[in-house]
Amino acid sequence: MTLRRITLLRHGQTEYNAGGRMQGHLDTKLTADGRAQAAAAAPLLAGFPFDRIVTSDLSRAYDTATAVAEATGLPLAVDKRLRETHLGDWQGRTVADIEAGDPGAIADWRSDPRWIPPGGESRIDVVTRSMPVVDELDAEYADDPAERSVLLVAHGGMIAGLVCGLLELPETAWPVIGGMGNAKWAVVARRADHPRWRLSGYNIGA
């Protein structure tokens, strides 16, 4: 076991973030503020000894990852399994609009990781598809004598779910892992003598 540290970076602000709209798999773009957030995060993250950067294929994550890659000199690998939760019929709509049409649905979704938006996927589904990204990196580095660290660039909902999965939290506890600001990050790490992932930081950033 030589994969010791995983940093999970959320993308910078998009117009949908600014307008309170659900994005999911919609390929929204960074705003000028979002690009500035990515540029501010990049030199901070460049101070960590990453061995690899893997990003979601959606533009908002890819463009954020590009800023960090340029600061670190590392190439980017793209993996669509790091996409945000597919929100089905909710994509492109505001929380207020969803709540007006289906009162209580947002609260149910936020409190139950098995709850599925109409036509979408649950948080459990997101973790099921994203966890193999870490498993494959773990297997690749299993016989590597050096201690390795990777950066995953993705989305708020996916990061919250993957952190819960890596920490092996019971599903009832998943709602305690809250949202993450744009261009902020979480860190999970483990020791050689203790192979379980532990939360080292959450919602970190400039």
C-alpha positions in Angstrom: 0.0 0.0 0.0 1.8 3.1 -1.2 -1.1 5.4 -2.1 -1.0 7.6 1.0 -2.9 10.7 0.1 -5.9 11.8 -2.1 -6.8 15.4 -2.5 -10.3 16.1 -4.0 -10.7 19.5 -5.6 -14.0 21.0 -6.6 -14.2 23.0 -9.8 -14.4 26.8 -9.8 -17.7 28.8 -10.0 -20.0 28.4 -13.0 -22.9 30.6 -14.1 -25.2 27.8 -12.8 -23.5 28.0 -9.4 -24.0 31.7 -9.4 -27.6 31.4 -10.4 -28.5 28.6 -8.0 -29.2 26.1 -10.8 -28.6 22.4 -10.7 -25.9 21.2 -13.1 -25.4 17.5 -12.8 -24.0 16.2 -16.1 -24.7 19.5 -18.0 -21.4 20.7 -19.4 -21.4 24.2 -17.9 -18.5 26.6 -18.1 -16.4 28.5 -15.5 -17.3 32.2 -15.0 -14.5 34.8 -14.8 -14.7 34.4 -11.1 -14.4 30.7 -11.5 -11.3 31.0 -13.6 -9.8 33.3 -11.0 -10.6 30.8 -8.2 -8.9 28.1 -10.1 -5.9 30.3 -10.7 -5.7 31.2 -7.0 -5.9 27.6 -5.9 -3.3 26.3 -8.4 -0.1 27.6 -6.7 -1.4 26.5 -3.3 -2.0 23.0 -4.6 1.3 23.0 -6.5 3.0 23.0 -3.1 1.9 19.4 -2.6 3.9 16.6 -4.1 1.3 15.1 -6.4 2.2 12.2 -8.6 -0.9 12.4 -10.8 -3.9 14.6 -11.6 -7.1 12.9 -12.7 -10.1 15.0 -13.7 -13.7 14.7 -14.6 -14.3 15.2 -18.3 -16.9 18.0 -17.8 -15.5 21.4 -18.8 -15.8 23.1 -15.4 -13.6 20.4 -13.8 -11.3 20.0 -16.7 -10.6 23.7 -17.0 -10.0 23.9 -13.2 -7.6 21.0 -13.4 -5.8 22.5 -16.3 -4.8 25.5 -14.1 -3.4 23.2 -11.5 -1.6 21.0 -14.1 0.1 24.1 -15.5 1.3 25.1 -12.0 2.6 21.6 -11.2 3.9 20.6 -14.6 1.9 17.3 -14.4 -0.1 16.0 -17.3 -3.9 15.5 -17.0 -5.7 12.2 -17.1 -9.4 12.3 -17.8 -12.0 9.9 -16.3 -15.7 10.4 -16.8 -16.4 8.3 -13.7 -15.6 11.5 -11.7 -18.6 13.3 -13.1 -21.1 15.0 -10.8 -24.3 13.2 -9.8 -26.7 12.9 -12.7 -29.7 14.9 -11.6 -32.1 13.8 -14.3 -35.1 16.1 -14.6 -33.6 18.5 -12.1 -30.7 19.5 -14.3 -30.9 23.1 -15.3 -33.6 24.0 -12.7 -33.3 26.0 -9.6 -33.8 24.6 -6.1 -36.8 26.9 -5.6 -38.4 25.7 -8.8 -37.9 22.1 -7.8 -39.2 22.7 -4.4 -42.3 24.5 -5.7 -43.2 21.5 -7.9 -42.3 18.8 -5.4 -42.2 20.1 -1.8 -39.8 18.3 0.4 -37.9 16.6 -2.4 -34.7 18.6 -2.0 -34.6 17.8 1.8 -35.2 14.1 1.0 -32.4 14.1 -1.5 -30.0 15.8 0.8 -30.8 13.5 3.8 -30.9 10.1 2.1 -28.0 8.9 -0.1 -30.3 6.4 -1.8 -32.8 8.9 -2.9 -32.9 9.4 -6.7 -34.0 12.5 -8.5 -36.4 11.7 -11.3 -34.4 10.2 -14.2 -31.1 10.6 -12.3 -28.8 8.7 -10.0 -28.4 8.5 -6.2 -25.3 9.4 -4.2 -24.8 5.6 -3.7 -24.7 5.2 -7.5 -22.1 8.0 -7.7 -19.8 6.4 -5.2 -20.3 3.0 -6.9 -19.0 4.4 -10.2 -16.2 6.6 -8.7 -14.7 4.3 -6.1 -13.0 2.1 -8.8 -10.9 5.1 -9.8 -9.3 5.0 -6.4 -9.2 1.2 -6.4 -7.3 1.2 -9.7 -4.8 3.7 -8.6 -4.3 1.7 -5.4 -3.6 -1.4 -7.4 -1.3 0.4 -9.7 0.8 1.7 -6.8 0.6 -1.4 -4.6 4.2 -2.5 -5.3 5.7 1.0 -5.6 8.2 1.6 -2.9 7.6 5.4 -2.9 4.6 7.0 -1.1 2.2 8.4 -3.7 -0.3 11.2 -3.7 -3.0 12.0 -6.3 -5.3 14.9 -7.1 -8.8 14.2 -8.2 -10.6 17.2 -9.7 -14.4 16.8 -9.7 -17.6 18.2 -8.4 -19.1 19.0 -5.0 -21.7 16.2 -4.7 -19.4 13.6 -6.1 -16.6 14.6 -3.7 -18.8 14.5 -0.7 -20.0 11.0 -1.7 -16.6 9.7 -2.4 -15.2 11.0 0.9 -18.0 9.1 2.6 -17.2 6.0 0.7 -13.5 6.1 1.4 -14.1 6.7 5.1 -16.5 3.8 5.1 -19.2 5.9 6.9 -22.6 4.3 7.4 -25.1 5.7 5.0 -27.1 7.3 7.8 -24.0 9.5 8.5 -23.4 10.6 5.0 -25.4 13.9 5.4 -22.8 15.1 8.0 -20.4 15.6 5.1 -21.6 18.9 3.8 -21.1 21.0 0.7 -17.8 22.3 -0.5 -17.0 25.8 -1.9 -15.9 26.4 -5.4 -12.2 25.6 -5.9 -12.0 24.2 -2.4 -10.7 20.8 -1.6 -10.8 17.8 0.8 -7.9 15.5 1.8 -8.0 11.9 2.9 -4.8 10.1 4.0 -3.6 6.9 5.6 -0.5 5.6 7.3 1.6 2.5 6.4 0.6 0.9 9.7 -3.1 1.9 9.4 -4.6 1.2 6.0 -7.9 2.8 6.6 -8.5 6.3 5.0 -8.9 9.2 7.5 -10.2 12.7 6.8 -7.3 15.1 7.0 -9.2 18.2 5.9 -12.4 19.4 4.2 -13.4 22.6 2.4 -9.8 23.8 2.4 -8.7 26.7 0.2 -7.7 30.3 -0.3 
